[in-house]
């Protein structure tokens, strides 16, 4: 039995531009699949110069998207939509997010939710007293806290921060966009990601040092904001930015792809990245750093390869039999398509919303304890 149509308003960082953020691809798949399920979705995005200059999807063909220039315009133009929605979702890193959240939780008559695409980073910022898009006082005012991170973090959000209900809503992949292609490999190993200071030591250890040890190998790093003083090995190609329509070809042009996790997310565990799911959907075998909960997403050694040193990476690149390399990628692809697509996330979110509207909490998936 299908759910009744819901009126959903999302105030998110961006859906029109993927430049320098991982939010846009998540929102695109989620909004498209919610609309396909019959729901009325309005996405509200702050019009900021850095996204305005890099819009790779200026008018999404699903749901409705509207830009606003400032908090006052948001309130003036969209108070009615927020007031009458069945659920209003405010996302992490929304400009003036605390003020937006205070307004939403005051005006909206339906359920209010916070969608944290950066949960461990958010909690680290709160511990430091930083509260530009979320405050401790605001968390209990949201009926539902949706988290990119699962595991013990969910209980922490409820017990330590007062979230009435915290539920995992992992990122996902879009199988209409990400799938295997027959391409001649251009690189032995590639990495796609915006520069992050806390991620760079892992990139240095797992790729750049590997490239130095294997000068004949071909490597690539794609993503913006890398400092000019990084000394790239001669066999590491740099690509400043890749728009989502080019990601599939990028992944399929690699023999292996590298997944690296931010330090806060690695410490929290249970924090898969959208790039992990996208690469897996393309059938490209993944070499990843280790974090608690990774084995709940993909099976190490069978569906994903775990590297702790450059020697580990080099061994996978040079010694893994081709038949096994392809089999690892295929097993990961099947697993991700069975559990981690945008359609799965839309159905999951729908269930959370309906449970909240019906006055009870959707059951939290069991996760074993970690060191978080």
C-alpha positions in Angstrom: 0.0 0.0 0.0 1.5 3.3 -1.0 1.8 6.2 1.4 -0.5 9.3 1.0 1.0 12.2 -0.7 3.1 14.4 1.6 4.0 18.1 1.4 7.7 18.2 2.1 9.8 21.4 2.3 13.6 21.0 2.4 15.9 23.9 3.3 19.3 22.5 2.1 22.8 23.7 1.3 22.4 23.1 -2.4 20.7 21.1 -5.0 21.7 23.2 -8.0 25.5 23.0 -7.6 27.8 20.2 -6.7 30.8 22.5 -6.6 32.9 21.8 -3.4 30.1 19.9 -1.6 28.7 16.4 -1.4 25.2 17.6 -0.5 23.8 18.3 -4.0 24.0 14.7 -5.4 22.4 13.4 -2.2 19.5 15.9 -2.4 19.0 15.3 -6.1 18.5 11.6 -5.8 16.4 11.9 -2.7 14.1 14.7 -4.1 13.7 12.8 -7.4 12.7 9.6 -5.7 10.3 11.3 -3.2 8.6 13.0 -6.2 8.4 9.7 -8.0 6.6 8.3 -4.9 3.9 11.0 -5.3 5.1 13.6 -2.8 5.1 17.3 -3.3 8.7 18.5 -2.6 9.9 22.1 -2.4 13.6 22.6 -2.1 14.8 26.0 -0.8 18.4 27.0 -1.5 20.3 30.1 -0.5 21.6 31.9 -3.6 25.3 32.4 -2.9 28.0 33.5 -5.4 30.2 30.4 -5.3 27.3 28.1 -6.3 25.8 30.6 -8.7 29.0 30.6 -10.6 29.1 26.8 -10.7 25.6 25.5 -11.2 25.6 22.1 -13.0 21.8 21.6 -12.4 20.3 25.1 -12.3 16.7 23.8 -12.7 16.2 20.3 -11.3 13.5 18.5 -13.3 11.9 16.9 -10.2 10.1 18.5 -7.4 10.2 22.3 -7.1 13.4 24.4 -6.5 13.4 28.0 -5.4 16.4 30.3 -4.6 16.3 33.0 -1.9 18.8 35.8 -1.3 18.6 36.2 2.4 16.8 35.1 5.6 14.3 37.9 5.3 13.3 36.8 1.8 13.1 33.2 2.9 10.6 34.2 5.6 8.6 36.6 3.3 8.2 34.3 0.4 7.9 30.8 1.9 6.2 31.2 5.3 3.0 29.7 3.9 4.8 26.7 2.4 6.7 26.1 5.7 3.5 26.5 7.8 1.4 24.1 5.8 4.0 21.4 5.0 3.6 17.9 6.6 7.3 18.0 7.3 10.0 20.7 7.0 13.6 19.5 6.8 16.6 21.8 7.5 19.9 20.5 6.4 23.4 20.9 7.8 25.6 23.8 6.6 22.6 25.9 5.5 23.7 29.6 5.8 22.4 31.1 9.0 21.1 27.6 9.8 20.4 28.4 13.5 18.2 31.3 12.6 16.5 29.2 9.8 15.9 26.4 12.3 14.5 28.7 15.0 12.1 30.2 12.4 11.1 26.8 11.0 10.4 25.2 14.4 8.3 28.2 15.4 6.3 28.6 12.2 5.8 25.0 10.9 2.6 23.2 12.0 3.8 19.8 10.8 6.9 17.9 11.8 10.3 19.5 11.9 13.4 17.6 11.0 17.2 18.3 10.9 19.1 16.4 8.2 22.7 16.2 9.1 24.9 15.2 6.2 28.0 16.0 8.4 27.0 14.5 11.8 30.5 13.9 13.4 31.7 17.2 12.1 28.6 18.9 13.5 29.0 17.3 16.9 32.7 18.3 17.0 31.8 21.9 16.2 29.1 21.9 18.9 31.7 20.6 21.5 33.9 23.6 20.5 31.0 26.0 20.9 30.5 26.7 17.2 26.9 26.9 16.2 26.5 28.6 12.9 24.0 26.1 11.5 22.9 24.1 14.6 22.9 24.9 18.3 22.5 22.6 21.3 19.3 24.5 22.2 17.8 23.9 18.8 18.2 20.1 18.6 15.3 19.2 21.0 13.0 21.5 19.0 13.4 19.2 15.9 11.0 16.3 16.0 13.4 14.1 14.1 17.2 14.2 13.7 18.2 12.4 10.4 21.9 11.5 10.5 24.4 10.5 7.8 26.1 8.6 10.6 24.6 5.5 12.3 25.7 3.4 15.1 26.2 4.7 18.7 26.0 8.3 17.4 22.2 8.0 17.2 22.0 7.2 20.9 24.4 10.0 21.7 22.2 12.5 19.9 19.1 11.4 21.9 20.7 11.0 25.3 23.4 13.7 25.3 21.9 16.3 23.0 18.2 15.8 23.6 17.0 14.9 20.1 13.5 13.4 20.5 14.2 10.8 17.8 17.5 10.2 15.9 17.5 8.0 12.9 20.1 7.1 10.3 19.6 8.3 6.8 22.9 7.3 5.0 23.9 8.8 1.7 23.1 6.8 -1.4 23.8 6.3 -5.1 21.7 6.8 -8.2 21.8 3.7 -10.4 20.4 5.7 -13.3 23.6 7.7 -13.2 26.3 5.3 -11.8 26.8 2.0 -13.5 29.6 0.0 -15.2 31.0 1.1 -18.5 33.6 -0.6 -20.7 36.5 1.8 -20.8 40.3 1.4 -21.1 41.7 2.3 -17.7 43.5 5.6 -17.7 44.7 5.3 -14.1 45.7 2.5 -11.7 44.1 4.4 -8.8 42.0 7.5 -8.5 40.5 9.7 -5.8 37.6 12.1 -6.0 37.1 14.6 -3.2 37.3 18.2 -2.2 40.4 19.0 -0.2 40.1 18.6 3.6 43.0 19.2 5.9 42.1 16.2 8.1 41.7 13.9 5.1 45.0 14.8 3.4 47.3 12.8 5.6 45.4 9.6 4.5 45.6 10.7 0.8 49.4 11.3 1.3 49.8 7.9 2.9 47.5 5.7 0.8 48.0 7.3 -2.6 50.8 9.9 -3.0 53.4 7.7 -1.2 52.2 4.8 -3.3 52.8 6.8 -6.5 56.3 7.7 -5.4 57.1 4.1 -4.8 55.7 3.1 -8.2 56.7 5.7 -10.8 55.4 3.6 -13.6 51.9 3.7 -12.1 49.2 6.2 -13.2 47.3 8.1 -10.5 44.7 10.9 -10.4 43.2 13.2 -7.8 40.1 15.2 -8.7 38.5 17.9 -6.6 38.8 21.6 -5.8 40.5 23.7 -3.0 43.8 21.8 -2.8 46.6 24.2 -1.6 49.1 25.2 -4.1 52.0 24.1 -1.9 51.2 20.4 -2.2 54.0 18.5 -3.9 52.3 16.2 -6.3 54.4 13.3 -7.7 54.9 13.5 -11.4 52.7 10.4 -12.0 49.7 11.9 -10.2 47.3 13.8 -12.5 45.3 16.7 -11.0 41.7 17.6 -12.1 40.3 20.7 -10.4 36.6 19.9 -10.5 34.4 17.2 -12.0 30.7 17.8 -12.3 28.4 14.9 -11.4 27.6 14.0 -15.1 31.3 13.2 -15.5 31.7 11.1 -12.3 30.7 7.8 -13.9 33.2 8.1 -16.7 35.9 9.0 -14.1 35.2 6.0 -11.9 35.1 3.6 -14.9 38.4 4.9 -16.1 40.2 3.6 -13.0 41.4 0.1 -12.1 40.8 0.9 -8.4 39.3 3.9 -6.6 40.3 5.3 -3.2 37.9 6.1 -0.4 39.1 8.4 2.4 37.1 9.4 5.4 37.3 12.6 7.4 38.8 12.3 10.9 35.7 13.1 12.8 33.7 10.6 10.8 36.4 8.0 11.1 36.3 8.4 14.9 32.5 8.1 15.0 32.3 5.2 12.6 29.3 4.1 10.6 29.8 7.1 8.2 30.0 5.9 4.6 30.6 8.5 2.0 28.5 9.1 -1.1 31.7 8.5 -3.2 31.9 5.0 -1.8 28.4 4.2 -2.9 28.9 5.8 -6.3 32.1 4.0 -7.1 30.6 0.7 -6.0 27.6 1.2 -8.2 30.0 1.5 -11.1 31.6 -1.8 -10.2 35.0 -0.2 -9.6 36.8 -2.0 -6.8 37.4 0.3 -3.8 40.5 0.6 -1.6 39.5 2.3 1.7 40.8 3.5 5.0 39.4 1.6 8.0 36.7 2.8 10.3 34.3 1.1 12.7 31.1 0.1 10.9 32.7 -0.2 7.5 32.0 -4.0 7.6 28.3 -3.2 8.1 28.3 -1.5 4.7 30.6 -3.7 2.6 32.4 -6.8 3.5 36.2 -6.3 3.7 38.3 -8.6 1.5 35.2 -9.6 -0.5 33.4 -6.3 -1.4 36.0 -3.7 -0.4 39.8 -3.6 0.2 41.2 -2.0 3.4 44.6 -0.3 3.3 46.5 1.1 6.2 49.8 1.8 4.5 51.2 2.6 1.1 52.5 -0.9 1.0 48.9 -2.2 1.3 47.8 0.0 -1.5 50.7 -1.0 -3.7 50.1 -4.7 -3.1 46.5 -4.4 -4.2 47.4 -2.5 -7.3 50.2 -4.8 -8.4 49.4 -8.2 -7.1 45.7 -8.8 -7.0 44.6 -11.1 -9.8 42.5 -9.5 -12.5 39.7 -12.0 -12.0 39.5 -11.2 -8.3 39.7 -7.5 -8.9 36.6 -7.6 -11.1 34.8 -9.9 -8.7 35.3 -7.5 -5.8 33.8 -4.7 -7.8 30.9 -6.7 -8.9 30.0 -8.0 -5.4 30.1 -4.5 -4.1 27.9 -3.3 -6.9 25.2 -5.9 -6.2 25.3 -5.1 -2.5 24.9 -1.4 -3.0 22.1 -1.7 -5.5 20.2 -3.9 -3.1 20.4 -1.6 -0.1 21.9 1.9 -0.8 20.1 3.6 -3.7 18.3 6.9 -3.7 15.0 4.9 -3.9 15.9 3.0 -0.7 16.6 6.3 1.1 13.3 7.9 -0.1 11.3 5.0 1.1 13.2 5.0 4.4 12.6 8.8 4.9 8.9 8.3 4.0 8.7 5.7 6.7 10.3 8.0 9.3 7.9 10.9 8.4 4.8 8.7 8.5 5.9 7.3 11.9 6.4 10.8 13.3 3.0 12.0 11.9 1.3 9.0 13.4 2.8 9.7 16.8 5.3 7.0 17.2 9.0 6.5 16.4 10.2 4.3 13.7 12.4 1.5 15.0 16.1 2.3 15.1 18.3 -0.3 13.3 20.5 -2.2 15.7 24.2 -1.4 15.6 26.9 -2.8 17.9 28.8 -0.5 20.2 31.9 1.3 19.1 34.5 3.5 20.8 32.5 6.7 20.0 
